[in-house]
Amino acid sequence: MTDSQDTFDVVVIGGGPAGEVAAGRLGQGGLQVALVEKELVGGECSFWACIPSKSLLRPGEVLASARRVPGAKEAVKGGVDAAVALRRRDEVTHGWDDTSQVRWLEGVGARLVRGTGRLAGPRKVEVRTAEGQTRTLTARRAVMVATGSAPVVPPVPGLRDIRIWNSRDATSAKHVPRRLLVLGGGVVGVEMAQAFRRLGTEQVTVLERMSRLLAKEEPFAGDELKAAFDEEGIEVRVGTGVERVQRPDPTGPVTVTLSDGSERVGDELLVATGRRAATAGLGLDTVGLSPERPIEVDAQLRAVGVEGGWLYAVGDVNGLALLTHMGKYQASIASNHILGKPVEADHRAVPRVIFTDPQVAAVGLTEAGALEAGHEVRTVRYGTNDVAGAYVRGAGNRGTSQLVVDAKKGVLLGATFVGPEVGELLHAATIALVGQVSLTRLWHAVPSFPTVSEVWLRLLETYGL
């Protein structure tokens, strides 16, 4: 007989941003909800990713921005105070204490169950506590998996045998290394490379096996970011593989041998080569799913292949879009469906921002992605900083803005902006893409002068409107 205290309407496995949103919506919707979390409520984003990484990037960004403004530039003396910056990082993560988020969770009527959750058959979740005890939760309506993703360590000889940094180690670091090697030129790699360079690391080297940084974005974005890195003394090696890694002394330097035979030496090695869905040990096999790949879902975020439609998967674990905001969006869609308010998720417009300086902000398809999808494409570009609003903000700002247009329909397929703080330009593009607003109609959305948003007008004029 099932203990009524262990029976809920919905059991959510994973207390990161997606799991939190689900627990909140479902609890406020009047359902009994259990949230299973083995670490901190708030998850990766709050404690080891989005929030601490942006906190570490911000001081250097502010100083660099000031140095581009005559009059302010002359007043800027010295660099970032790393000790103060690290203390601020500790503040924004609440010292890796989730008390406030647990309080919020309880306030929306959800119950926190501390431990590692795994499926144990239809609507059953087995929870193993840190003390080694086991508890089985039963869900009347649904189980939602929101376990996120885990960093990937590539099969480089020697890499798994030594002490390395992953993204968590970088964002929670207690010291600034003199020499930092970064394996991977994706989002985590480029953000942390610049953050530590500006925090005082003397030598930063980014090693990327692809032909450019940010290989999933427009080529000009990676090229312009590399140019900025070159200017501030960050070495970037693209098109370069890693043959082996050595660290004879666990507390000593690490040596990386590259595919061209050259070597690079660092005091820390950050491995930032991507992430994979956290499905290992989740018990997917008990409900007929493979534990070796992301959980495939339908438009309501229900797991495909599970009879009865009671299992949902939101966030990184389904592999659709490994971004905090998309996980939250998916959690809202899934929760509404459980609450009897069905709506289908739309993943055509996935906004993403890389918080380097310059920032890279993009939504929807790249030009190559649009062509690959079979669209008739027309692409227009304009200098992000060739508008008055950017010019008055400082000297030496650079960047490119681009629209990818469906030439037949006259609507956006994608947009990319490179430049200082261009993340704030992105939501307009997201709205236009989601709403399928025609370019002829967008022309009537007049940007204020002088703002950087004027680049929208220039792009449309370049298109011929």
C-alpha positions as CSV (number, residue, x, y, z in Angstrom):
1,M,0.0,0.0,0.0
2,T,1.4,3.4,-0.9
3,D,2.1,6.0,1.8
4,S,-0.1,9.0,1.1
5,Q,2.8,11.3,2.1
6,D,4.7,9.9,-0.8
7,T,1.9,10.3,-3.3
8,F,1.7,13.6,-5.4
9,D,-0.1,14.8,-8.4
10,V,3.2,15.5,-10.1
11,V,6.8,14.6,-9.3
12,V,9.5,16.8,-10.9
13,I,13.0,15.3,-11.0
14,G,15.6,18.1,-11.1
15,G,15.4,21.5,-9.4
16,G,17.2,23.7,-11.9
17,P,15.5,26.6,-13.7
18,A,13.2,24.3,-15.7
19,G,12.2,22.3,-12.7
20,E,11.6,25.4,-10.6
21,V,9.3,26.9,-13.2
22,A,7.4,23.6,-13.4
23,A,7.0,23.3,-9.6
24,G,5.9,26.9,-9.3
25,R,3.3,26.7,-12.1
26,L,1.9,23.4,-11.0
27,G,1.9,24.3,-7.3
28,Q,0.1,27.7,-8.0
29,G,-2.3,25.7,-10.2
30,G,-3.5,23.8,-7.2
31,L,-1.6,20.5,-7.7
32,Q,0.4,18.6,-5.1
33,V,4.0,18.7,-6.4
34,A,7.2,17.1,-5.2
35,L,10.5,18.5,-6.5
36,V,13.4,16.1,-6.3
37,E,16.9,17.7,-6.2
38,K,20.2,16.2,-5.2
39,E,22.2,19.4,-5.0
40,L,20.9,23.0,-4.9
41,V,17.5,24.3,-5.8
42,G,18.2,26.7,-8.7
43,G,20.6,24.3,-10.3
44,E,23.4,24.9,-12.7
45,C,22.3,28.4,-13.9
46,S,22.0,30.0,-10.5
47,F,25.1,28.6,-8.9
48,W,27.6,27.4,-11.5
49,A,26.7,28.9,-14.9
50,C,24.6,31.9,-16.0
51,I,24.7,34.0,-12.9
52,P,28.3,33.5,-11.6
53,S,29.8,33.6,-15.1
54,K,28.0,36.9,-16.0
55,S,29.1,38.3,-12.6
56,L,32.7,37.5,-13.4
57,L,32.4,39.0,-16.9
58,R,30.8,42.3,-15.8
59,P,33.7,44.2,-14.2
60,G,35.9,43.8,-17.2
61,E,33.1,44.7,-19.5
62,V,32.4,48.0,-17.7
63,L,36.1,49.0,-17.7
64,A,36.5,48.1,-21.4
65,S,33.4,50.2,-22.2
66,A,34.7,53.1,-20.2
67,R,38.0,53.0,-22.0
68,R,36.2,53.4,-25.3
69,V,34.7,56.8,-24.1
70,P,37.0,59.8,-24.3
71,G,36.8,61.6,-21.0
72,A,36.0,58.5,-19.1
73,K,39.0,56.7,-20.6
74,E,41.4,59.1,-19.0
75,A,39.9,58.5,-15.5
76,V,40.2,54.7,-15.6
77,K,43.3,53.6,-13.7
78,G,44.3,50.0,-13.4
79,G,42.3,46.9,-14.0
80,V,39.7,44.7,-12.4
81,D,40.1,44.1,-8.6
82,A,39.9,40.3,-8.8
83,A,39.5,39.7,-5.1
84,V,36.5,42.0,-5.0
85,A,35.0,40.5,-8.2
86,L,35.3,37.0,-6.7
87,R,33.6,38.2,-3.5
88,R,30.8,39.7,-5.6
89,R,30.4,36.4,-7.5
90,D,30.0,34.7,-4.1
91,E,27.3,37.2,-3.2
92,V,25.2,36.7,-6.3
93,T,25.4,32.9,-5.7
94,H,24.5,33.4,-2.1
95,G,27.6,31.5,-1.1
96,W,26.2,28.4,-2.9
97,D,23.3,28.4,-0.4
98,D,19.8,27.8,-1.7
99,T,17.8,28.8,1.4
100,S,16.0,31.6,-0.4
101,Q,15.0,29.4,-3.3
102,V,13.8,26.7,-1.0
103,R,11.7,29.2,0.8
104,W,10.2,30.4,-2.5
105,L,9.5,26.8,-3.5
106,E,7.6,26.1,-0.2
107,G,5.7,29.4,-0.8
108,V,4.2,28.1,-4.0
109,G,3.1,24.9,-2.3
110,A,5.7,22.5,-3.6
111,R,7.5,20.0,-1.4
112,L,11.3,19.6,-1.7
113,V,12.7,16.0,-1.6
114,R,16.5,16.0,-1.2
115,G,18.1,13.2,-3.0
116,T,18.9,11.6,-6.4
117,G,15.8,10.7,-8.3
118,R,15.4,7.9,-10.9
119,L,12.4,6.4,-12.6
120,A,11.3,3.1,-11.2
121,G,8.5,2.2,-13.5
122,P,5.3,4.0,-14.6
123,R,4.6,7.1,-12.5
124,K,7.2,5.9,-9.9
125,V,10.3,7.8,-8.8
126,E,12.8,6.3,-6.5
127,V,14.8,8.8,-4.4
128,R,18.1,7.9,-2.8
129,T,19.1,10.4,-0.1
130,A,22.7,11.5,0.8
131,E,22.4,9.3,3.9
132,G,21.8,6.2,1.7
133,Q,18.1,5.8,2.4
134,T,15.6,5.1,-0.4
135,R,12.1,6.5,-0.8
136,T,9.6,5.9,-3.6
137,L,7.3,8.7,-4.8
138,T,4.1,8.0,-6.8
139,A,2.7,10.5,-9.2
140,R,-1.1,10.5,-9.9
141,R,-0.8,12.6,-13.1
142,A,2.7,13.0,-14.3
143,V,6.4,12.8,-13.8
144,M,8.5,15.6,-15.3
145,V,12.3,15.1,-15.9
146,A,14.4,18.2,-15.7
147,T,17.8,16.9,-14.9
148,G,19.7,19.2,-17.3
149,S,23.0,18.3,-18.8
150,A,26.6,17.4,-17.9
151,P,29.9,18.5,-19.3
152,V,31.6,16.3,-21.9
153,V,35.2,15.3,-21.6
154,P,36.7,14.4,-25.0
155,P,38.8,11.2,-25.5
156,V,42.1,13.0,-25.5
157,P,45.0,10.8,-24.2
158,G,45.8,11.8,-20.7
159,L,42.9,14.1,-20.2
160,R,40.8,11.8,-17.9
161,D,43.8,11.1,-15.8
162,I,44.6,14.6,-14.6
163,R,43.0,17.3,-12.6
164,I,41.1,19.7,-14.9
165,W,38.6,22.5,-14.7
166,N,35.1,22.1,-16.0
167,S,32.6,24.9,-16.2
168,R,31.7,24.6,-12.5
169,D,35.4,24.9,-11.5
170,A,35.8,28.0,-13.6
171,T,32.8,29.9,-12.3
172,S,33.4,28.9,-8.7
173,A,37.2,29.4,-8.8
174,K,38.8,30.8,-5.6
175,H,41.9,32.1,-7.4
176,V,42.9,33.6,-10.8
177,P,45.5,31.4,-12.4
178,R,48.6,33.0,-14.0
179,R,48.2,30.9,-17.1
180,L,44.9,29.4,-18.4
181,L,44.4,27.0,-21.2
182,V,40.9,26.7,-22.6
183,L,39.9,23.6,-24.6
184,G,36.9,24.6,-26.7
185,G,35.9,27.8,-28.4
186,G,32.1,27.6,-27.8
187,V,30.1,29.8,-25.4
188,V,31.6,28.6,-22.1
189,G,35.2,28.6,-23.5
190,V,35.1,32.2,-24.9
191,E,33.2,33.7,-22.0
192,M,35.6,32.3,-19.4
193,A,38.7,33.0,-21.5
194,Q,37.8,36.7,-21.6
195,A,36.6,36.8,-18.0
196,F,39.9,35.5,-16.6
197,R,42.0,37.5,-18.9
198,R,40.3,40.7,-17.6
199,L,40.5,39.3,-14.0
200,G,44.3,39.3,-14.3
201,T,45.3,36.0,-15.9
202,E,48.6,36.8,-17.8
203,Q,48.4,34.2,-20.5
204,V,45.1,32.8,-21.9
205,T,45.0,30.4,-24.8
206,V,41.9,29.1,-26.5
207,L,42.2,25.9,-28.4
208,E,39.5,25.1,-30.9
209,R,39.5,22.2,-33.4
210,M,37.0,23.8,-35.7
211,S,38.0,26.5,-38.1
212,R,36.6,29.4,-36.0
213,L,35.2,30.4,-32.6
214,L,31.5,29.9,-32.0
215,A,31.3,27.4,-34.9
216,K,27.5,27.1,-34.6
217,E,26.9,30.9,-35.2
218,E,27.5,33.0,-38.3
219,P,31.2,32.9,-39.4
220,F,31.6,36.7,-39.0
221,A,30.6,36.4,-35.3
222,G,33.5,34.1,-34.5
223,D,35.9,36.1,-36.7
224,E,35.0,39.4,-35.0
225,L,35.3,37.9,-31.6
226,K,38.7,36.5,-32.5
227,A,39.9,39.9,-33.6
228,A,38.8,41.3,-30.2
229,F,40.6,38.5,-28.4
230,D,43.8,39.2,-30.4
231,E,43.7,42.8,-29.4
232,E,43.6,42.1,-25.7
233,G,46.2,39.4,-25.8
234,I,44.2,36.2,-25.7
235,E,45.8,33.6,-28.0
236,V,43.3,31.8,-30.2
237,R,44.3,28.6,-32.0
238,V,41.6,27.5,-34.4
239,G,41.7,24.4,-36.6
240,T,44.0,22.8,-34.1
241,G,43.5,19.5,-32.4
242,V,44.9,18.3,-29.1
243,E,47.0,15.2,-29.3
244,R,47.7,14.6,-25.6
245,V,47.7,16.2,-22.1
246,Q,50.2,15.7,-19.3
247,R,50.3,16.8,-15.7
248,P,53.0,14.8,-13.9
249,D,52.5,16.7,-10.7
250,P,48.8,17.0,-9.7
251,T,49.5,20.4,-8.2
252,G,51.9,21.5,-11.0
253,P,51.4,22.9,-14.5
254,V,49.6,21.1,-17.3
255,T,51.1,20.7,-20.8
256,V,49.0,20.3,-23.9
257,T,50.5,18.9,-27.1
258,L,48.8,20.2,-30.3
259,S,48.2,18.5,-33.6
260,D,51.0,20.5,-35.2
261,G,53.5,19.3,-32.6
262,S,53.7,22.5,-30.6
263,E,53.0,22.7,-26.9
264,R,51.1,25.1,-24.6
265,V,51.6,25.2,-20.8
266,G,49.1,26.4,-18.3
267,D,48.4,26.4,-14.5
268,E,44.8,25.4,-15.1
269,L,43.1,23.7,-18.1
270,L,39.4,24.5,-18.6
271,V,37.7,21.8,-20.7
272,A,34.7,23.4,-22.4
273,T,33.9,21.0,-25.2
274,G,30.2,20.8,-24.9
275,R,27.5,19.2,-22.8
276,R,25.2,16.1,-23.1
277,A,21.8,15.3,-21.7
278,A,22.0,14.1,-18.1
279,T,20.1,10.8,-18.6
280,A,22.6,8.3,-17.1
281,G,21.3,6.5,-14.0
282,L,17.9,8.0,-14.6
283,G,16.1,4.7,-14.9
284,L,14.8,5.4,-18.4
285,D,15.0,1.7,-19.2
286,T,12.3,1.0,-16.6
287,V,9.8,2.8,-18.9
288,G,11.1,1.5,-22.2
289,L,13.4,4.4,-23.1
290,S,17.2,4.4,-23.9
291,P,19.4,5.9,-21.3
292,E,22.1,6.7,-23.9
293,R,20.5,9.7,-25.6
294,P,18.3,12.7,-24.9
295,I,14.6,12.1,-24.1
296,E,12.7,12.6,-27.4
297,V,9.6,14.7,-26.8
298,D,6.5,15.8,-28.7
299,A,5.1,19.4,-29.0
300,Q,3.7,19.2,-25.5
301,L,7.1,18.0,-24.1
302,R,5.8,14.5,-23.5
303,A,8.3,11.7,-23.9
304,V,7.8,9.8,-27.2
305,G,7.2,6.1,-26.7
306,V,5.8,6.1,-23.2
307,E,2.3,4.8,-23.0
308,G,-0.2,7.0,-21.4
309,G,1.6,10.3,-21.9
310,W,2.4,10.7,-18.3
311,L,6.2,11.4,-18.7
312,Y,7.5,14.9,-19.6
313,A,11.0,16.0,-20.3
314,V,12.0,19.7,-20.2
315,G,15.2,21.6,-20.5
316,D,18.6,20.3,-21.6
317,V,17.7,16.7,-20.9
318,N,15.6,16.6,-24.1
319,G,18.4,18.0,-26.3
320,L,16.2,20.5,-28.1
321,A,17.9,23.8,-27.0
322,L,20.5,23.7,-24.2
323,L,19.6,27.2,-22.8
324,T,18.1,28.2,-19.5
325,H,15.4,30.4,-21.0
326,M,14.3,27.6,-23.3
327,G,14.1,25.1,-20.5
328,K,11.9,27.5,-18.6
329,Y,9.7,28.0,-21.6
330,Q,9.4,24.3,-22.1
331,A,8.5,23.8,-18.4
332,S,5.7,26.4,-18.8
333,I,4.3,24.6,-21.9
334,A,4.5,21.2,-20.2
335,S,2.9,22.5,-16.9
336,N,0.1,24.2,-18.8
337,H,-0.6,20.9,-20.6
338,I,-0.8,19.0,-17.3
339,L,-3.1,21.8,-15.9
340,G,-5.5,21.3,-18.9
341,K,-4.3,24.3,-20.9
342,P,-2.7,22.7,-23.9
343,V,-0.4,24.6,-26.3
344,E,2.3,23.4,-28.6
345,A,5.9,24.5,-28.1
346,D,7.5,26.4,-31.0
347,H,11.3,26.1,-31.3
348,R,11.8,28.1,-34.5
349,A,13.0,31.1,-32.6
350,V,15.7,30.1,-30.1
351,P,17.4,33.3,-28.8
352,R,21.0,33.1,-27.6
353,V,23.5,35.6,-26.3
354,I,27.2,35.1,-25.7
355,F,28.2,37.7,-23.1
356,T,31.7,38.4,-24.3
357,D,32.9,41.9,-25.4
358,P,31.7,42.3,-28.1
359,Q,28.6,40.4,-27.4
360,V,27.1,38.0,-29.9
361,A,23.3,37.8,-30.0
362,A,21.4,35.6,-32.4
363,V,17.9,34.1,-32.9
364,G,16.5,31.6,-35.4
365,L,18.5,30.2,-38.3
366,T,21.9,31.2,-39.5
367,E,22.3,31.8,-43.3
368,A,23.8,28.3,-43.7
369,G,21.1,26.7,-41.6
370,A,18.3,28.5,-43.6
371,L,19.8,27.3,-46.9
372,E,20.2,23.8,-45.6
373,A,16.5,23.8,-44.6
374,G,15.6,24.6,-48.2
375,H,14.6,28.2,-47.8
376,E,15.0,30.8,-50.6
377,V,17.2,33.2,-48.6
378,R,18.3,36.8,-48.9
379,T,20.8,38.1,-46.3
380,V,21.5,41.7,-45.4
381,R,24.2,43.2,-43.2
382,Y,25.0,46.5,-41.7
383,G,27.7,47.7,-39.3
384,T,26.2,47.6,-35.8
385,N,28.3,50.6,-34.8
386,D,27.7,52.6,-38.0
387,V,24.7,54.3,-36.5
388,A,24.7,57.5,-34.5
389,G,23.5,55.8,-31.3
390,A,26.6,53.6,-31.3
391,Y,29.0,56.4,-32.3
392,V,28.1,58.6,-29.4
393,R,28.5,55.7,-27.0
394,G,32.2,55.5,-27.6
395,A,35.1,55.3,-30.0
396,G,36.4,52.1,-31.5
397,N,33.2,50.1,-31.1
398,R,32.9,47.4,-33.9
399,G,30.5,44.8,-34.9
400,T,28.1,43.5,-37.6
401,S,24.3,43.1,-37.7
402,Q,22.6,40.7,-40.1
403,L,19.1,39.6,-41.0
404,V,18.4,36.3,-42.8
405,V,15.1,36.7,-44.7
406,D,12.8,34.3,-46.3
407,A,12.8,35.9,-49.8
408,K,9.5,34.4,-50.8
409,K,7.5,35.3,-47.7
410,G,9.4,38.5,-46.7
411,V,9.7,37.5,-43.1
412,L,12.7,36.8,-40.8
413,L,14.3,33.4,-40.5
414,G,17.1,34.6,-38.3
415,A,19.1,37.5,-37.0
416,T,22.6,38.0,-35.6
417,F,24.1,41.0,-33.9
418,V,27.7,41.6,-32.8
419,G,28.8,44.6,-30.8
420,P,28.8,46.0,-27.3
421,E,25.6,45.0,-25.3
422,V,23.7,43.9,-28.4
423,G,21.9,41.3,-26.3
424,E,19.3,44.1,-25.7
425,L,18.6,44.3,-29.4
426,L,17.7,40.6,-29.7
427,H,14.2,40.5,-28.3
428,A,12.9,42.7,-31.1
429,A,14.2,40.1,-33.6
430,T,12.7,37.3,-31.5
431,I,9.2,39.0,-31.5
432,A,9.4,39.6,-35.3
433,L,10.4,36.0,-35.9
434,V,7.8,34.5,-33.7
435,G,5.1,36.8,-34.9
436,Q,6.2,36.3,-38.5
437,V,6.0,40.0,-39.0
438,S,6.6,41.0,-42.6
439,L,9.6,43.3,-43.3
440,T,7.3,45.8,-45.0
441,R,5.4,46.0,-41.7
442,L,8.6,46.1,-39.6
443,W,9.6,49.2,-41.6
444,H,6.9,51.1,-39.7
445,A,8.4,50.2,-36.3
446,V,10.5,53.4,-36.1
447,P,13.5,53.2,-33.8
448,S,14.2,56.1,-31.5
449,F,17.1,58.4,-32.4
450,P,19.9,58.2,-31.4
451,T,19.8,54.6,-30.2
452,V,21.7,51.5,-31.4
453,S,18.3,50.1,-32.4
454,E,18.5,52.4,-35.4
455,V,20.5,49.5,-37.0
456,W,17.1,47.9,-37.6
457,L,16.1,50.8,-39.9
458,R,19.4,50.6,-41.7
459,L,19.1,46.8,-42.3
460,L,15.6,47.3,-43.7
461,E,16.9,50.1,-46.0
462,T,19.7,47.9,-47.1
463,Y,17.1,45.2,-47.9
464,G,15.5,47.8,-50.2
465,L,12.5,49.0,-48.2
